[in-house]
Amino acid sequence: MQRSIVINREFGSGGREIGRMICQRTGMEFYDSRILQEAASKRGLPPDLLEGFDERIVTGQFFDLSIIGGTDPETISLPYRMYGAIAEVITEAARTKPSVFIGRCADKILRDAEVGFRSVFIYSTDTDRKVERAIRVDGVAPRDAEKYIAKMDKTRDRYQQFFTGTKFGDRREYDLCLNSGRLGYETCADLILASVG
């Protein structure tokens, strides 16, 4: 592979699984929540803060700092410090070896760092499969699953807007948009790899 791959995805669309398939086929490194762990370690940030710094921390136009506790200047600057640490990990990893990155605004980070990559958005029209995943993986009650999925996607949108000023799922932001509900995970992985070739 000549370049890294960034996969942004709707909740339950299988973007993470597709990324793993690509890594299994190619030997590329895989970064999802691992990015947060490496970022905290690099910057010497307390590991327990990682629990709060996630896509779920965004509740409106701004971060809800009450989730991580405190309103002192150090806590208020935490989202920016964590984003800086995440950007450092992503950029260093991509410069070392082409990798697959899941979310975390990696496309914006790599674009700013002028590192080559392919940007992909995975969505799905298979609502039943998305609901099944919310129930099975996140333990959501069946009656709440569709609302939960919508909430997770809205949260990802706010996270992306906060740090990049771009809109989650806007086809103009990606090189490739794939419907995993119709194509299936294997075909999505095939198409992504063909586009990187």
VEXLUM-111533 format. One record per residue (C-alpha): residue in one letter; y, x, z. Coordinates in steps of 0.2 Angstrom, whole numbers, padded with zeros to 4 digits, always signed. Each point is the difference from the previous one (the first is absolute). Layout:
N
AYXZ;...
***
This chain:
197
M+0000+0000+0000;Q+0017+0006-0005;R+0010-0011+0012;S-0001-0010+0016;I-0002-0019+0000;V+0010-0012+0011;I-0007-0017+0003;N+0010-0014+0007;R-0009-0016+0003;E+0000-0018+0005;F-0009-0003+0016;G-0018-0004-0004;S+0001+0006-0018;G-0012+0015+0003;G+0013+0014-0004;R-0007+0011+0014;E-0018-0003-0006;I+0005+0004-0018;G+0009+0016+0007;R-0016+0005+0009;M-0010-0002-0016;I+0012+0011-0010;C-0002+0013+0013;Q-0019-0001+0001;R+0000+0002-0019;T+0012+0014-0001;G+0000+0010+0016;M+0019-0004+0003;E+0006-0001+0017;F+0003-0017+0008;Y+0015-0004+0011;D+0003-0017+0008;S+0002-0001+0019;R-0004+0018+0000;I+0018+0003-0006;L+0007-0006+0017;Q-0012+0011+0010;E+0004+0015-0010;A+0019-0004+0001;A+0000-0002+0019;S-0010+0016+0002;K+0012+0010-0011;R+0016-0006+0009;G-0007+0001+0017;L+0003-0019+0002;P-0010-0009+0014;P-0016-0008-0008;D+0002-0016+0009;L+0016-0003-0010;L-0011-0001-0015;E-0006-0016+0006;G+0017-0008-0002;F+0006+0009-0016;D-0009-0010-0013;E+0004-0013-0014;R-0002-0013+0014;I+0016+0007+0010;V+0012-0008-0013;T+0004-0018+0005;G+0016-0003-0009;Q+0013+0011-0009;F-0002+0013+0014;F-0013+0007+0010;D-0005-0009+0016;L+0001+0015+0012;S-0006-0011+0015;I-0017+0002-0007;I+0000+0019+0004;G+0011-0002+0015;G+0018+0006+0004;T+0017+0000-0008;D+0005+0018+0004;P+0007+0010-0015;E-0017+0010-0001;T-0010-0017-0002;I+0013-0007-0012;S-0002+0015-0011;L-0019+0000+0000;P-0003-0010-0016;Y+0010+0012-0010;R-0008+0015+0009;M-0017-0007-0003;Y+0004-0004-0018;G+0006+0018-0002;A-0016+0007+0007;I-0010-0012-0011;A+0010+0006-0016;E-0004+0018+0005;V-0019-0003+0002;I+0000-0010-0017;T+0010+0013-0009;E-0010+0015+0006;A-0017-0008-0003;A+0005-0005-0018;R+0007+0018-0004;T-0016+0007+0007;K-0012-0011-0009;P+0001-0016-0010;S-0005-0014+0013;V-0001-0019+0002;F+0013-0007+0011;I+0000-0018+0007;G+0017-0008+0003;R+0012+0008+0011;C+0014+0001-0014;A-0010+0015-0007;D+0007-0004-0017;K+0018+0001+0005;I-0004+0016+0010;L-0008+0009-0014;R+0013-0006-0013;D+0013+0008+0011;A-0010+0016+0002;E-0002+0000-0019;V-0019+0001+0002;G-0010-0008-0014;F-0010-0016+0005;R-0006-0016-0007;S+0006-0016+0009;V-0011-0015+0001;F+0001-0017+0007;I-0015-0010+0004;Y+0001-0018+0002;S-0013-0014+0000;T-0001-0018-0006;D-0017-0002+0009;T+0007-0009+0016;D-0018-0003+0007;R-0003+0018+0000;K+0016+0004+0009;V-0003-0013+0013;E-0017+0006+0003;R+0006+0018+0003;A+0014-0006+0012;I-0014-0009+0010;R-0013+0014-0001;V+0011+0015+0002;D+0015-0006+0010;G-0009-0013+0010;V+0012-0014-0005;A-0005-0018+0003;P-0005-0008-0017;R+0014-0014+0002;D+0013+0014+0002;A-0006+0012-0014;E+0012-0005-0014;K+0015+0001+0011;Y-0005+0017+0007;I-0002+0007-0018;A+0017-0007-0004;K+0007+0008+0016;M-0008+0017-0004;D+0007+0000-0018;K+0017-0004+0006;T-0001+0014+0013;R-0004+0012-0013;D+0014-0006-0010;R+0013+0002+0014;Y-0007+0018+0004;Q+0002+0005-0018;Q+0018-0008-0002;F+0005+0009+0017;F-0005+0017-0006;T+0002-0001-0019;G+0011-0014-0004;T-0013-0006-0013;K-0010-0016+0000;F-0019+0000+0004;G-0010-0006-0015;D+0014+0001-0012;R-0009+0005-0016;R+0015+0011-0005;E-0003+0012+0014;Y-0018+0004-0005;D-0009+0009-0015;L-0015-0012+0001;C-0002-0017+0007;L-0019-0006+0002;N-0007-0017+0005;S-0016+0005+0010;G-0005-0018+0002;R-0003-0001-0019;L-0004+0018-0004;G-0010+0005+0015;Y+0001+0016+0010;E-0010+0011-0011;T+0010-0005-0016;C+0016+0003+0009;A-0006+0017+0005;D-0005+0004-0018;L+0017-0005-0006;I+0010+0010+0012;L-0010+0015-0003;A+0002-0002-0019;S+0019-0002+0002;V+0000+0017+0010;G-0012+0009-0012;
***
